[in-house]
Amino acid sequence: MQYRQLGKSGMKVSELSLGTWQVGGKWGSGFDDANADRILNAAIDQGVNFIDTADVYEDGRSEKAVGRVVRSRSEELFVATKCGRQIQPHVNAGYTPDVLQRYVEDSLRRTGLERLDLIQLHCPPTEVYYRPEIFERFEKLKQQGKIRNLGVSVEKVEEALKAIEYPNVTTVQIIFNAFRQRPAELFFKEAQRREVGIIVRVPLASGLLTGKFSADTQFADGDHRNFNRKGEAFDKGETFAGIDYDLGLKAVAALRKALPNRSNLAAVALQWILQYQEVGCIIPGASREEQLRANLSIYQEPPLTGAEAEAINDIYKQYIQQGVHHLW
C-alpha cells in the first residue's frame, strides 16, 4: 500500500481507501453485518487506513459497522462520514446549523467514536455553499472536539471551487475517473494551491470501467444502476458517472481494443486516477471481499504507461466528453 497526504487535514491516508455505500451487501439487497465486518477487516489488513461512510448508508448500519470494526483494531485508522442527505425534502431551506450539528452527534453515537476524523456535507444543494453560517458551525464543532476536519462531497466542479473558498474546508470528495475528467482541468490546481485534499469517488463509473458488464447485464430493482440512470432518485452523475449505459459499453469495448495486453480494466482505471498527484485517495466500494482484493490488485499490475494513458484520454474525447464534460 502507498500513502499520500490528504491536503491540510493532517491525515496521511492509503491512496486506495474504502467507500462503504454498498459494504455488507449489493445495492438494493439488504445489509449483512458479518459480510461488512469481513470486508472492513480485510481492507485494514491490506493497509487501508481511511474509511468513508455516510449516515444514510443503510439507515446508519454502515456507520455502525465502520465504528464497530475500527474500535476493535489497534491501527491508526481514519473515519470519514457525511451528513445532510437525511433532510427531506432535500432543499436549501432544510439546512440549518442546528440540524447539521444533530446529525454529527448522531453519527458519533452510531460509530461509538469520540471524534470524527472528517465530516462532509453530503452533496447539498448549490445554495448551501453560499451560506457562511453553515461552515461556521463546523468550526465550533471542531473546537468542541467532535470533529477533526470538515469536508464537502460535491456533484459539480463549480460547487467544489466555491467550497474551498472557506478556509476550514480541508477536503473535497468528487467524482473523477477515465469517463469523468473535467475536475482535473481547473479544480485540481486550485485545490492543490489551497492545500485541500481530494477524495475520488465513483472511480469505476459504478462498475462500468471494470469491463464486466454487457447489454444483457441485469441489476436488482433496488440497485441505483437500474432505477437512477436518468436521475430519477438523485443526481444522474452518481450512476455510471452520468454516461448513457449503451454508449459506456461501446467506450469500454474501445478501451479493450486499445489496451490488448490489459485484462484487468479496473486496475487500469484506478491507475489512471492515481497518476494525478493532486489526488489524496480513491474510495472504491466493495460488496464482497473478492471485489476489495480485485481493487487492491493494482499493485501486482505493471505501471500505466504514457501511451496507455493517452489512449484512454483519446477514447474519452471520442465517446464521452461531448455528453458529460460540461454537465458536472
C-alpha positions as CSV (number, residue, x, y, z in Angstrom):
1,M,0.0,0.0,0.0
2,Q,1.1,3.5,-0.8
3,Y,0.1,6.5,1.3
4,R,-0.5,10.2,0.5
5,Q,-1.0,13.4,2.5
6,L,-4.7,14.4,2.4
7,G,-4.2,18.1,1.9
8,K,-4.1,20.1,5.1
9,S,-6.2,17.6,7.0
10,G,-3.2,16.2,8.9
11,M,-4.0,12.7,7.7
12,K,-1.7,10.5,5.7
13,V,-4.1,8.1,4.0
14,S,-3.9,4.9,1.9
15,E,-4.1,6.0,-1.7
16,L,-6.6,3.2,-2.2
17,S,-9.1,3.5,0.6
18,L,-12.6,2.2,1.1
19,G,-16.1,3.6,0.4
20,T,-18.9,1.8,2.2
21,W,-22.0,2.7,0.3
22,Q,-22.6,-1.0,-0.5
23,V,-20.4,-2.6,2.1
24,G,-22.2,-5.5,3.7
25,G,-24.4,-6.1,0.6
26,K,-25.0,-5.2,-3.0
27,W,-27.0,-2.1,-3.8
28,G,-30.6,-2.9,-3.0
29,S,-30.0,-6.3,-1.5
30,G,-30.0,-5.6,2.2
31,F,-27.2,-5.4,4.8
32,D,-25.2,-8.3,6.2
33,D,-23.2,-7.2,9.3
34,A,-20.9,-10.2,9.1
35,N,-20.1,-9.5,5.5
36,A,-19.4,-5.9,6.3
37,D,-17.1,-6.9,9.1
38,R,-15.2,-9.2,6.8
39,I,-14.7,-6.6,4.1
40,L,-13.7,-3.9,6.6
41,N,-11.2,-6.1,8.4
42,A,-9.7,-7.4,5.1
43,A,-9.2,-3.8,3.9
44,I,-7.4,-2.8,7.1
45,D,-5.3,-6.0,6.9
46,Q,-4.2,-4.9,3.5
47,G,-3.1,-1.4,4.7
48,V,-6.3,0.6,4.1
49,N,-6.4,3.3,6.8
50,F,-9.2,5.6,5.6
51,I,-12.8,4.5,5.5
52,D,-15.6,6.7,4.1
53,T,-19.2,6.2,5.1
54,A,-22.4,8.3,5.5
55,D,-25.3,8.5,7.9
56,V,-27.8,7.5,5.1
57,Y,-26.0,4.4,4.0
58,E,-28.3,1.5,5.0
59,D,-30.0,3.8,7.5
60,G,-26.9,4.1,9.7
61,R,-25.9,0.5,9.6
62,S,-22.8,1.3,7.6
63,E,-21.7,3.8,10.2
64,K,-22.3,1.3,12.9
65,A,-20.3,-1.4,11.1
66,V,-17.4,1.0,10.5
67,G,-17.3,2.2,14.1
68,R,-17.5,-1.4,15.4
69,V,-14.6,-2.6,13.3
70,V,-12.4,0.5,13.8
71,R,-12.9,0.3,17.6
72,S,-11.8,-3.3,17.5
73,R,-8.5,-2.6,15.8
74,S,-5.2,-1.3,17.1
75,E,-4.0,0.5,14.0
76,E,-4.4,4.2,13.5
77,L,-7.5,4.5,11.3
78,F,-9.3,7.5,9.9
79,V,-13.1,7.6,9.7
80,A,-15.0,9.9,7.4
81,T,-18.7,10.2,7.3
82,K,-21.3,12.6,5.7
83,C,-24.4,14.5,6.7
84,G,-27.3,16.3,5.2
85,R,-29.0,13.8,2.9
86,Q,-31.4,12.9,5.6
87,I,-33.1,16.3,5.1
88,Q,-36.4,15.8,3.3
89,P,-37.2,17.4,1.0
90,H,-33.5,17.8,0.2
91,V,-33.6,21.6,-0.3
92,N,-31.5,24.6,0.9
93,A,-34.1,25.7,3.5
94,G,-33.7,22.3,5.3
95,Y,-30.0,23.1,6.0
96,T,-29.6,24.8,9.4
97,P,-26.6,24.7,11.7
98,D,-28.6,23.1,14.5
99,V,-29.9,20.3,12.2
100,L,-26.4,19.5,10.9
101,Q,-25.0,19.5,14.5
102,R,-27.6,17.0,15.5
103,Y,-26.6,14.8,12.6
104,V,-23.0,14.9,13.6
105,E,-23.8,14.0,17.1
106,D,-26.0,11.1,15.8
107,S,-23.0,9.8,13.8
108,L,-20.8,9.9,16.8
109,R,-23.3,7.8,18.7
110,R,-23.7,5.3,15.9
111,T,-19.9,4.9,15.3
112,G,-19.1,4.9,19.0
113,L,-16.2,7.2,18.4
114,E,-15.3,10.2,20.5
115,R,-14.4,12.3,17.4
116,L,-14.9,12.1,13.7
117,D,-11.8,12.5,11.7
118,L,-13.7,14.0,8.8
119,I,-17.3,15.1,8.5
120,Q,-18.5,16.0,5.0
121,L,-21.6,17.9,3.8
122,H,-23.2,15.2,1.6
123,C,-23.9,16.8,-1.8
124,P,-26.0,19.7,-0.5
125,P,-28.0,22.0,-2.8
126,T,-25.8,24.5,-4.5
127,E,-27.2,27.4,-2.5
128,V,-25.8,25.9,0.7
129,Y,-22.2,26.7,-0.4
130,Y,-23.1,30.3,-0.3
131,R,-24.1,30.3,3.4
132,P,-21.1,31.1,5.7
133,E,-23.2,30.2,8.8
134,I,-23.2,26.6,7.8
135,F,-19.5,26.4,7.6
136,E,-19.0,28.4,10.8
137,R,-21.0,25.8,12.8
138,F,-18.5,23.1,11.9
139,E,-15.7,25.3,13.2
140,K,-17.5,25.3,16.5
141,L,-17.8,21.5,16.4
142,K,-14.1,21.3,15.8
143,Q,-13.4,23.4,18.8
144,Q,-15.7,21.2,20.9
145,G,-13.6,18.2,19.9
146,K,-16.4,16.4,18.0
147,I,-14.8,16.6,14.6
148,R,-11.2,16.9,13.4
149,N,-11.9,18.2,9.8
150,L,-14.7,19.5,7.6
151,G,-15.0,18.5,4.0
152,V,-17.6,18.5,1.3
153,S,-18.9,15.9,-1.1
154,V,-19.9,17.6,-4.3
155,E,-21.7,16.9,-7.6
156,K,-20.2,19.7,-9.7
157,V,-16.8,21.3,-10.2
158,E,-18.4,24.8,-9.6
159,E,-19.5,23.6,-6.1
160,A,-16.1,22.4,-5.3
161,L,-14.5,25.6,-6.3
162,K,-16.9,27.6,-4.1
163,A,-16.5,25.3,-1.1
164,I,-12.7,25.6,-1.0
165,E,-13.1,29.4,-0.5
166,Y,-13.9,28.5,3.1
167,P,-10.6,28.1,4.9
168,N,-11.9,25.4,7.2
169,V,-12.8,23.1,4.3
170,T,-9.9,20.6,4.2
171,T,-11.2,18.0,1.7
172,V,-13.4,17.7,-1.3
173,Q,-14.9,14.4,-2.4
174,I,-15.7,14.4,-6.1
175,I,-16.5,12.0,-8.9
176,F,-13.4,11.6,-11.1
177,N,-12.5,8.8,-13.4
178,A,-11.5,8.0,-17.0
179,F,-15.0,8.8,-18.1
180,R,-15.4,12.0,-15.9
181,Q,-12.3,14.1,-16.5
182,R,-13.3,17.7,-16.0
183,P,-12.1,18.1,-12.4
184,A,-8.5,17.8,-13.5
185,E,-8.7,21.0,-15.6
186,L,-9.1,23.8,-13.0
187,F,-10.3,22.3,-9.7
188,F,-7.2,20.1,-9.1
189,K,-4.9,23.1,-9.5
190,E,-7.0,25.3,-7.2
191,A,-7.3,22.5,-4.6
192,Q,-3.6,22.0,-4.6
193,R,-3.0,25.7,-4.2
194,R,-5.2,25.8,-1.2
195,E,-3.9,22.5,0.2
196,V,-7.3,20.9,0.0
197,G,-7.3,17.1,-0.1
198,I,-9.1,15.4,-3.0
199,I,-11.1,12.2,-2.3
200,V,-12.2,10.5,-5.5
201,R,-15.5,8.6,-5.5
202,V,-17.2,6.6,-8.3
203,P,-13.7,5.7,-9.7
204,L,-15.0,2.8,-11.7
205,A,-18.1,4.6,-13.0
206,S,-20.4,2.3,-10.9
207,G,-18.6,-0.7,-12.2
208,L,-18.8,0.2,-15.9
209,L,-15.0,0.6,-16.1
210,T,-14.4,-2.9,-14.8
211,G,-15.4,-4.2,-18.3
212,K,-17.6,-6.9,-16.7
213,F,-21.0,-5.5,-17.9
214,S,-22.8,-6.1,-21.1
215,A,-26.1,-5.2,-22.7
216,D,-27.6,-8.3,-21.1
217,T,-26.5,-7.4,-17.5
218,Q,-29.4,-7.2,-15.1
219,F,-29.3,-5.0,-12.0
220,A,-31.6,-5.6,-9.0
221,D,-34.7,-3.4,-8.6
222,G,-33.1,-1.7,-5.6
223,D,-29.8,-1.0,-7.4
224,H,-29.4,2.6,-8.5
225,R,-27.9,1.3,-11.7
226,N,-31.3,0.1,-12.5
227,F,-33.6,2.9,-11.3
228,N,-31.4,6.1,-11.5
229,R,-30.0,6.1,-15.0
230,K,-31.9,9.3,-15.8
231,G,-31.5,10.8,-12.3
232,E,-35.0,9.7,-11.1
233,A,-33.9,9.4,-7.5
234,F,-30.7,11.6,-7.1
235,D,-28.1,13.2,-9.3
236,K,-27.8,11.3,-12.6
237,G,-24.0,11.8,-12.4
238,E,-23.8,9.3,-9.5
239,T,-24.9,6.4,-11.7
240,F,-22.4,5.3,-14.4
241,A,-20.8,8.8,-13.9
242,G,-23.8,10.2,-15.8
243,I,-23.0,8.3,-19.0
244,D,-25.6,6.6,-21.2
245,Y,-25.2,2.9,-20.4
246,D,-25.1,1.7,-24.0
247,L,-22.6,4.4,-25.0
248,G,-20.5,3.5,-22.0
249,L,-20.4,-0.2,-23.2
250,K,-19.1,1.0,-26.5
251,A,-16.4,3.1,-24.9
252,V,-15.3,0.1,-22.7
253,A,-15.1,-2.1,-25.8
254,A,-12.9,0.6,-27.4
255,L,-10.7,0.5,-24.2
256,R,-10.3,-3.2,-24.5
257,K,-9.3,-2.9,-28.2
258,A,-6.8,0.0,-27.3
259,L,-5.3,-1.9,-24.4
260,P,-5.0,-5.5,-25.7
261,N,-2.4,-6.5,-23.1
262,R,-4.6,-5.4,-20.1
263,S,-7.1,-8.0,-18.9
264,N,-7.8,-6.1,-15.6
265,L,-9.5,-3.0,-16.8
266,A,-10.5,-2.0,-13.2
267,A,-6.8,-1.8,-12.2
268,V,-6.1,0.3,-15.3
269,A,-8.9,2.7,-14.4
270,L,-7.6,3.1,-10.8
271,Q,-4.0,3.5,-12.0
272,W,-5.2,6.2,-14.4
273,I,-6.6,8.2,-11.4
274,L,-3.5,7.7,-9.3
275,Q,-1.3,9.3,-12.0
276,Y,-2.7,12.6,-10.7
277,Q,-0.6,13.5,-7.7
278,E,-3.2,16.0,-6.5
279,V,-5.5,13.1,-5.6
280,G,-5.2,12.1,-2.0
281,C,-7.1,8.9,-2.1
282,I,-9.7,6.8,-4.1
283,I,-12.6,5.2,-2.3
284,P,-13.9,2.3,-4.4
285,G,-16.6,0.3,-2.8
286,A,-16.9,-3.4,-2.3
287,S,-19.9,-5.6,-1.6
288,R,-17.7,-8.7,-1.4
289,E,-14.2,-9.4,-0.1
290,E,-13.2,-10.5,-3.7
291,Q,-14.1,-7.1,-5.0
292,L,-11.9,-5.4,-2.4
293,R,-9.0,-7.7,-3.3
294,A,-9.5,-7.0,-7.0
295,N,-9.2,-3.3,-6.4
296,L,-6.0,-3.8,-4.4
297,S,-4.6,-5.9,-7.2
298,I,-3.3,-2.8,-8.9
299,Y,0.0,-3.3,-7.0
300,Q,0.5,-6.5,-8.9
301,E,-0.1,-4.9,-12.3
302,P,2.5,-3.2,-14.5
303,P,2.5,0.6,-14.2
304,L,0.3,2.6,-16.5
305,T,2.4,3.8,-19.5
306,G,2.1,7.2,-21.1
307,A,0.9,5.7,-24.3
308,E,-1.8,3.8,-22.4
309,A,-3.0,7.0,-20.6
310,E,-3.1,8.8,-23.9
311,A,-5.2,6.0,-25.4
312,I,-7.7,6.3,-22.5
313,N,-7.9,10.0,-22.9
314,D,-8.5,9.7,-26.7
315,I,-11.4,7.3,-26.0
316,Y,-12.9,9.8,-23.5
317,K,-12.7,12.5,-26.1
318,Q,-14.2,10.4,-28.8
319,Y,-17.1,8.8,-26.9
320,I,-17.7,10.6,-23.6
321,Q,-16.6,14.2,-23.5
322,Q,-19.4,15.8,-25.5
323,G,-22.1,14.2,-23.5
324,V,-20.9,14.7,-19.9
325,H,-18.0,17.2,-19.7
326,H,-20.0,20.4,-19.4
327,L,-22.6,19.0,-17.0
328,W,-20.5,18.3,-13.9
